[in-house]
Amino acid sequence: MVKLGRLLTAMVTPFDDRGEIDYKQAKKLALALLKSGSDGVVVA
């Protein structure tokens, strides 16, 4: 069985003013979630 971690956080997708995915902000958010204790993030 694969161990996924104890805390997986569903991450929101940040968008810019044009409605495009803001990958820079997504990276910052993912790193902040991991730094604050999440074992991983869920992106759908």
PQR file with spaces between the fields and no chain letter, atoms N, CA, C, O and H, PARSE charges and radii, in Angstrom:
ATOM       1  N    MET     1       0.847   -1.185    0.000 -0.4000 1.5000
ATOM       2  CA   MET     1       0.000    0.000    0.000 -0.0000 2.0000
ATOM       3  C    MET     1       0.890    1.245    0.000  0.5500 1.7000
ATOM       4  O    MET     1       1.901    1.295    0.701 -0.5500 1.4000
ATOM       5  N    VAL     2       0.509    2.236   -0.784 -0.4000 1.5000
ATOM       6  CA   VAL     2       1.260    3.482   -0.877 -0.0000 2.0000
ATOM       7  C    VAL     2       0.868    4.398    0.273  0.5500 1.7000
ATOM       8  O    VAL     2      -0.317    4.619    0.520 -0.5500 1.4000
ATOM       9  H    VAL     2      -0.312    2.196   -1.354  0.4000 1.0000
ATOM      10  N    LYS     3       1.868    4.935    0.980 -0.4000 1.5000
ATOM      11  CA   LYS     3       1.594    5.903    2.040 -0.0000 2.0000
ATOM      12  C    LYS     3       1.579    7.300    1.433  0.5500 1.7000
ATOM      13  O    LYS     3       2.570    7.742    0.851 -0.5500 1.4000
ATOM      14  H    LYS     3       2.831    4.755    0.780  0.4000 1.0000
ATOM      15  N    LEU     4       0.455    7.990    1.569 -0.4000 1.5000
ATOM      16  CA   LEU     4       0.295    9.313    0.978 -0.0000 2.0000
ATOM      17  C    LEU     4       0.655   10.441    1.930  0.5500 1.7000
ATOM      18  O    LEU     4       0.942   11.548    1.475 -0.5500 1.4000
ATOM      19  H    LEU     4      -0.350    7.631    2.042  0.4000 1.0000
ATOM      20  N    GLY     5       0.651   10.207    3.193 -0.4000 1.5000
ATOM      21  CA   GLY     5       0.884   11.258    4.168 -0.0000 2.0000
ATOM      22  C    GLY     5      -0.336   11.402    5.059  0.5500 1.7000
ATOM      23  O    GLY     5      -1.403   10.857    4.779 -0.5500 1.4000
ATOM      24  H    GLY     5       0.418    9.307    3.562  0.4000 1.0000
ATOM      25  N    ARG     6      -0.157   12.139    6.124 -0.4000 1.5000
ATOM      26  CA   ARG     6      -1.246   12.282    7.081 -0.0000 2.0000
ATOM      27  C    ARG     6      -2.141   13.473    6.773  0.5500 1.7000
ATOM      28  O    ARG     6      -3.327   13.455    7.103 -0.5500 1.4000
ATOM      29  H    ARG     6       0.710   12.582    6.352  0.4000 1.0000
ATOM      30  N    LEU     7      -1.595   14.503    6.150 -0.4000 1.5000
ATOM      31  CA   LEU     7      -2.394   15.694    5.867 -0.0000 2.0000
ATOM      32  C    LEU     7      -2.195   16.118    4.418  0.5500 1.7000
ATOM      33  O    LEU     7      -1.136   16.624    4.045 -0.5500 1.4000
ATOM      34  H    LEU     7      -0.632   14.518    5.882  0.4000 1.0000
ATOM      35  N    LEU     8      -3.223   15.906    3.611 -0.4000 1.5000
ATOM      36  CA   LEU     8      -3.221   16.351    2.217 -0.0000 2.0000
ATOM      37  C    LEU     8      -4.215   17.502    2.103  0.5500 1.7000
ATOM      38  O    LEU     8      -5.384   17.351    2.461 -0.5500 1.4000
ATOM      39  H    LEU     8      -4.083   15.495    3.914  0.4000 1.0000
ATOM      40  N    THR     9      -3.766   18.632    1.615 -0.4000 1.5000
ATOM      41  CA   THR     9      -4.594   19.831    1.549 -0.0000 2.0000
ATOM      42  C    THR     9      -5.057   20.078    0.116  0.5500 1.7000
ATOM      43  O    THR     9      -4.250   20.071   -0.814 -0.5500 1.4000
ATOM      44  H    THR     9      -2.817   18.755    1.325  0.4000 1.0000
ATOM      45  N    ALA    10      -6.363   20.295   -0.056 -0.4000 1.5000
ATOM      46  CA   ALA    10      -6.899   20.663   -1.372 -0.0000 2.0000
ATOM      47  C    ALA    10      -6.507   22.111   -1.646  0.5500 1.7000
ATOM      48  O    ALA    10      -6.867   23.017   -0.895 -0.5500 1.4000
ATOM      49  H    ALA    10      -7.018   20.300    0.700  0.4000 1.0000
ATOM      50  N    MET    11      -5.776   22.312   -2.716 -0.4000 1.5000
ATOM      51  CA   MET    11      -5.257   23.636   -3.036 -0.0000 2.0000
ATOM      52  C    MET    11      -6.149   24.323   -4.071  0.5500 1.7000
ATOM      53  O    MET    11      -6.547   23.719   -5.067 -0.5500 1.4000
ATOM      54  H    MET    11      -5.483   21.577   -3.326  0.4000 1.0000
ATOM      55  N    VAL    12      -6.450   25.576   -3.820 -0.4000 1.5000
ATOM      56  CA   VAL    12      -7.191   26.354   -4.814 -0.0000 2.0000
ATOM      57  C    VAL    12      -6.260   26.712   -5.965  0.5500 1.7000
ATOM      58  O    VAL    12      -5.041   26.750   -5.794 -0.5500 1.4000
ATOM      59  H    VAL    12      -6.127   26.067   -3.011  0.4000 1.0000
ATOM      60  N    THR    13      -6.826   26.971   -7.126 -0.4000 1.5000
ATOM      61  CA   THR    13      -6.030   27.362   -8.286 -0.0000 2.0000
ATOM      62  C    THR    13      -6.083   28.879   -8.432  0.5500 1.7000
ATOM      63  O    THR    13      -7.159   29.439   -8.641 -0.5500 1.4000
ATOM      64  H    THR    13      -7.815   26.940   -7.266  0.4000 1.0000
ATOM      65  N    PRO    14      -4.939   29.550   -8.326 -0.5600 1.5000
ATOM      66  CA   PRO    14      -4.935   31.004   -8.490  0.2800 2.0000
ATOM      67  C    PRO    14      -4.963   31.394   -9.971  0.5500 1.7000
ATOM      68  O    PRO    14      -4.298   30.776  -10.802 -0.5500 1.4000
ATOM      69  N    PHE    15      -5.737   32.418  -10.278 -0.4000 1.5000
ATOM      70  CA   PHE    15      -5.844   32.928  -11.644 -0.0000 2.0000
ATOM      71  C    PHE    15      -5.391   34.382  -11.680  0.5500 1.7000
ATOM      72  O    PHE    15      -5.496   35.098  -10.684 -0.5500 1.4000
ATOM      73  H    PHE    15      -6.278   32.921   -9.603  0.4000 1.0000
ATOM      74  N    ASP    16      -4.887   34.812  -12.830 -0.4000 1.5000
ATOM      75  CA   ASP    16      -4.497   36.208  -12.997 -0.0000 2.0000
ATOM      76  C    ASP    16      -5.685   37.021  -13.522  0.5500 1.7000
ATOM      77  O    ASP    16      -6.795   36.505  -13.648 -0.5500 1.4000
ATOM      78  H    ASP    16      -4.802   34.230  -13.639  0.4000 1.0000
ATOM      79  N    ASP    17      -5.436   38.282  -13.821 -0.4000 1.5000
ATOM      80  CA   ASP    17      -6.502   39.185  -14.275 -0.0000 2.0000
ATOM      81  C    ASP    17      -7.099   38.791  -15.619  0.5500 1.7000
ATOM      82  O    ASP    17      -8.211   39.205  -15.947 -0.5500 1.4000
ATOM      83  H    ASP    17      -4.533   38.701  -13.719  0.4000 1.0000
ATOM      84  N    ARG    18      -6.375   37.998  -16.400 -0.4000 1.5000
ATOM      85  CA   ARG    18      -6.861   37.558  -17.716 -0.0000 2.0000
ATOM      86  C    ARG    18      -7.583   36.211  -17.650  0.5500 1.7000
ATOM      87  O    ARG    18      -8.043   35.698  -18.670 -0.5500 1.4000
ATOM      88  H    ARG    18      -5.472   37.662  -16.134  0.4000 1.0000
ATOM      89  N    GLY    19      -7.681   35.643  -16.449 -0.4000 1.5000
ATOM      90  CA   GLY    19      -8.341   34.354  -16.300 -0.0000 2.0000
ATOM      91  C    GLY    19      -7.424   33.171  -16.562  0.5500 1.7000
ATOM      92  O    GLY    19      -7.885   32.032  -16.643 -0.5500 1.4000
ATOM      93  H    GLY    19      -7.308   36.059  -15.620  0.4000 1.0000
ATOM      94  N    GLU    20      -6.124   33.434  -16.696 -0.4000 1.5000
ATOM      95  CA   GLU    20      -5.139   32.374  -16.912 -0.0000 2.0000
ATOM      96  C    GLU    20      -4.639   31.868  -15.560  0.5500 1.7000
ATOM      97  O    GLU    20      -4.629   32.610  -14.578 -0.5500 1.4000
ATOM      98  H    GLU    20      -5.750   34.359  -16.630  0.4000 1.0000
ATOM      99  N    ILE    21      -4.227   30.611  -15.517 -0.4000 1.5000
ATOM     100  CA   ILE    21      -3.654   30.079  -14.281 -0.0000 2.0000
ATOM     101  C    ILE    21      -2.372   30.839  -13.970  0.5500 1.7000
ATOM     102  O    ILE    21      -1.518   31.019  -14.837 -0.5500 1.4000
ATOM     103  H    ILE    21      -4.235   30.009  -16.315  0.4000 1.0000
ATOM     104  N    ASP    22      -2.250   31.278  -12.735 -0.4000 1.5000
ATOM     105  CA   ASP    22      -1.059   32.005  -12.287 -0.0000 2.0000
ATOM     106  C    ASP    22      -0.107   30.986  -11.652  0.5500 1.7000
ATOM     107  O    ASP    22      -0.183   30.705  -10.456 -0.5500 1.4000
ATOM     108  H    ASP    22      -2.945   31.132  -12.031  0.4000 1.0000
ATOM     109  N    TYR    23       0.777   30.448  -12.469 -0.4000 1.5000
ATOM     110  CA   TYR    23       1.667   29.377  -12.015 -0.0000 2.0000
ATOM     111  C    TYR    23       2.647   29.849  -10.943  0.5500 1.7000
ATOM     112  O    TYR    23       3.011   29.075  -10.058 -0.5500 1.4000
ATOM     113  H    TYR    23       0.839   30.677  -13.441  0.4000 1.0000
ATOM     114  N    LYS    24       3.070   31.092  -11.010 -0.4000 1.5000
ATOM     115  CA   LYS    24       3.983   31.635   -9.997 -0.0000 2.0000
ATOM     116  C    LYS    24       3.307   31.649   -8.628  0.5500 1.7000
ATOM     117  O    LYS    24       3.908   31.252   -7.629 -0.5500 1.4000
ATOM     118  H    LYS    24       2.774   31.721  -11.729  0.4000 1.0000
ATOM     119  N    GLN    25       2.057   32.106   -8.588 -0.4000 1.5000
ATOM     120  CA   GLN    25       1.319   32.130   -7.326 -0.0000 2.0000
ATOM     121  C    GLN    25       0.969   30.714   -6.857  0.5500 1.7000
ATOM     122  O    GLN    25       0.951   30.444   -5.656 -0.5500 1.4000
ATOM     123  H    GLN    25       1.569   32.428   -9.399  0.4000 1.0000
ATOM     124  N    ALA    26       0.696   29.819   -7.798 -0.4000 1.5000
ATOM     125  CA   ALA    26       0.396   28.431   -7.436 -0.0000 2.0000
ATOM     126  C    ALA    26       1.598   27.795   -6.748  0.5500 1.7000
ATOM     127  O    ALA    26       1.448   27.084   -5.755 -0.5500 1.4000
ATOM     128  H    ALA    26       0.711   30.038   -8.773  0.4000 1.0000
ATOM     129  N    LYS    27       2.781   28.052   -7.275 -0.4000 1.5000
ATOM     130  CA   LYS    27       4.003   27.518   -6.656 -0.0000 2.0000
ATOM     131  C    LYS    27       4.188   28.089   -5.256  0.5500 1.7000
ATOM     132  O    LYS    27       4.503   27.353   -4.320 -0.5500 1.4000
ATOM     133  H    LYS    27       2.903   28.630   -8.082  0.4000 1.0000
ATOM     134  N    LYS    28       3.993   29.411   -5.108 -0.4000 1.5000
ATOM     135  CA   LYS    28       4.129   30.041   -3.795 -0.0000 2.0000
ATOM     136  C    LYS    28       3.132   29.459   -2.798  0.5500 1.7000
ATOM     137  O    LYS    28       3.475   29.209   -1.643 -0.5500 1.4000
ATOM     138  H    LYS    28       3.737   30.008   -5.868  0.4000 1.0000
ATOM     139  N    LEU    29       1.893   29.243   -3.249 -0.4000 1.5000
ATOM     140  CA   LEU    29       0.863   28.690   -2.380 -0.0000 2.0000
ATOM     141  C    LEU    29       1.198   27.261   -1.973  0.5500 1.7000
ATOM     142  O    LEU    29       1.083   26.910   -0.799 -0.5500 1.4000
ATOM     143  H    LEU    29       1.614   29.446   -4.187  0.4000 1.0000
ATOM     144  N    ALA    30       1.612   26.435   -2.929 -0.4000 1.5000
ATOM     145  CA   ALA    30       1.958   25.045   -2.628 -0.0000 2.0000
ATOM     146  C    ALA    30       3.103   24.986   -1.623  0.5500 1.7000
ATOM     147  O    ALA    30       3.054   24.203   -0.674 -0.5500 1.4000
ATOM     148  H    ALA    30       1.705   26.721   -3.883  0.4000 1.0000
ATOM     149  N    LEU    31       4.122   25.795   -1.820 -0.4000 1.5000
ATOM     150  CA   LEU    31       5.253   25.806   -0.886 -0.0000 2.0000
ATOM     151  C    LEU    31       4.827   26.278    0.501  0.5500 1.7000
ATOM     152  O    LEU    31       5.293   25.743    1.507 -0.5500 1.4000
ATOM     153  H    LEU    31       4.162   26.431   -2.591  0.4000 1.0000
ATOM     154  N    ALA    32       3.946   27.274    0.561 -0.4000 1.5000
ATOM     155  CA   ALA    32       3.452   27.765    1.854 -0.0000 2.0000
ATOM     156  C    ALA    32       2.649   26.683    2.575  0.5500 1.7000
ATOM     157  O    ALA    32       2.767   26.528    3.790 -0.5500 1.4000
ATOM     158  H    ALA    32       3.567   27.708   -0.256  0.4000 1.0000
ATOM     159  N    LEU    33       1.833   25.938    1.830 -0.4000 1.5000
ATOM     160  CA   LEU    33       1.050   24.860    2.440 -0.0000 2.0000
ATOM     161  C    LEU    33       1.967   23.770    2.984  0.5500 1.7000
ATOM     162  O    LEU    33       1.740   23.257    4.079 -0.5500 1.4000
ATOM     163  H    LEU    33       1.736   26.065    0.843  0.4000 1.0000
ATOM     164  N    LEU    34       2.992   23.419    2.231 -0.4000 1.5000
ATOM     165  CA   LEU    34       3.935   22.396    2.686 -0.0000 2.0000
ATOM     166  C    LEU    34       4.721   22.885    3.898  0.5500 1.7000
ATOM     167  O    LEU    34       4.954   22.125    4.838 -0.5500 1.4000
ATOM     168  H    LEU    34       3.176   23.836    1.341  0.4000 1.0000
ATOM     169  N    LYS    35       5.126   24.140    3.878 -0.4000 1.5000
ATOM     170  CA   LYS    35       5.872   24.713    4.998 -0.0000 2.0000
ATOM     171  C    LYS    35       5.030   24.764    6.271  0.5500 1.7000
ATOM     172  O    LYS    35       5.561   24.651    7.376 -0.5500 1.4000
ATOM     173  H    LYS    35       4.937   24.758    3.114  0.4000 1.0000
ATOM     174  N    SER    36       3.715   24.934    6.112 -0.4000 1.5000
ATOM     175  CA   SER    36       2.846   25.056    7.286 -0.0000 2.0000
ATOM     176  C    SER    36       2.356   23.711    7.815  0.5500 1.7000
ATOM     177  O    SER    36       1.546   23.671    8.741 -0.5500 1.4000
ATOM     178  H    SER    36       3.284   25.025    5.214  0.4000 1.0000
ATOM     179  N    GLY    37       2.843   22.600    7.230 -0.4000 1.5000
ATOM     180  CA   GLY    37       2.529   21.305    7.815 -0.0000 2.0000
ATOM     181  C    GLY    37       1.819   20.302    6.933  0.5500 1.7000
ATOM     182  O    GLY    37       1.658   19.148    7.329 -0.5500 1.4000
ATOM     183  H    GLY    37       3.501   22.633    6.478  0.4000 1.0000
ATOM     184  N    SER    38       1.393   20.701    5.763 -0.4000 1.5000
ATOM     185  CA   SER    38       0.761   19.729    4.858 -0.0000 2.0000
ATOM     186  C    SER    38       1.818   18.747    4.358  0.5500 1.7000
ATOM     187  O    SER    38       2.955   19.130    4.085 -0.5500 1.4000
ATOM     188  H    SER    38       1.523   21.639    5.442  0.4000 1.0000
ATOM     189  N    ASP    39       1.432   17.488    4.243 -0.4000 1.5000
ATOM     190  CA   ASP    39       2.335   16.478    3.691 -0.0000 2.0000
ATOM     191  C    ASP    39       2.293   16.478    2.168  0.5500 1.7000
ATOM     192  O    ASP    39       3.198   15.954    1.519 -0.5500 1.4000
ATOM     193  H    ASP    39       0.508   17.177    4.466  0.4000 1.0000
ATOM     194  N    GLY    40       1.251   17.061    1.603 -0.4000 1.5000
ATOM     195  CA   GLY    40       1.101   17.132    0.156 -0.0000 2.0000
ATOM     196  C    GLY    40      -0.099   17.979   -0.180  0.5500 1.7000
ATOM     197  O    GLY    40      -0.882   18.347    0.697 -0.5500 1.4000
ATOM     198  H    GLY    40       0.515   17.486    2.130  0.4000 1.0000
ATOM     199  N    VAL    41      -0.243   18.288   -1.463 -0.4000 1.5000
ATOM     200  CA   VAL    41      -1.389   19.073   -1.909 -0.0000 2.0000
ATOM     201  C    VAL    41      -2.166   18.278   -2.943  0.5500 1.7000
ATOM     202  O    VAL    41      -1.601   17.480   -3.691 -0.5500 1.4000
ATOM     203  H    VAL    41       0.393   17.989   -2.174  0.4000 1.0000
ATOM     204  N    VAL    42      -3.472   18.510   -2.973 -0.4000 1.5000
ATOM     205  CA   VAL    42      -4.356   17.851   -3.933 -0.0000 2.0000
ATOM     206  C    VAL    42      -4.768   18.903   -4.951  0.5500 1.7000
ATOM     207  O    VAL    42      -5.333   19.938   -4.596 -0.5500 1.4000
ATOM     208  H    VAL    42      -3.931   19.159   -2.366  0.4000 1.0000
ATOM     209  N    VAL    43      -4.484   18.631   -6.215 -0.4000 1.5000
ATOM     210  CA   VAL    43      -4.845   19.539   -7.296 -0.0000 2.0000
ATOM     211  C    VAL    43      -5.732   18.775   -8.257  0.5500 1.7000
ATOM     212  O    VAL    43      -5.358   17.706   -8.741 -0.5500 1.4000
ATOM     213  H    VAL    43      -4.025   17.790   -6.503  0.4000 1.0000
ATOM     214  N    ALA    44      -6.904   19.317   -8.533 -0.4000 1.5000
ATOM     215  CA   ALA    44      -7.827   18.631   -9.447 -0.0000 2.0000
ATOM     216  C    ALA    44      -8.231   19.553  -10.570  0.5500 1.7000
ATOM     217  O    ALA    44      -9.004   19.159  -11.443 -0.5500 1.4000
ATOM     218  H    ALA    44      -7.208   20.184   -8.140  0.4000 1.0000
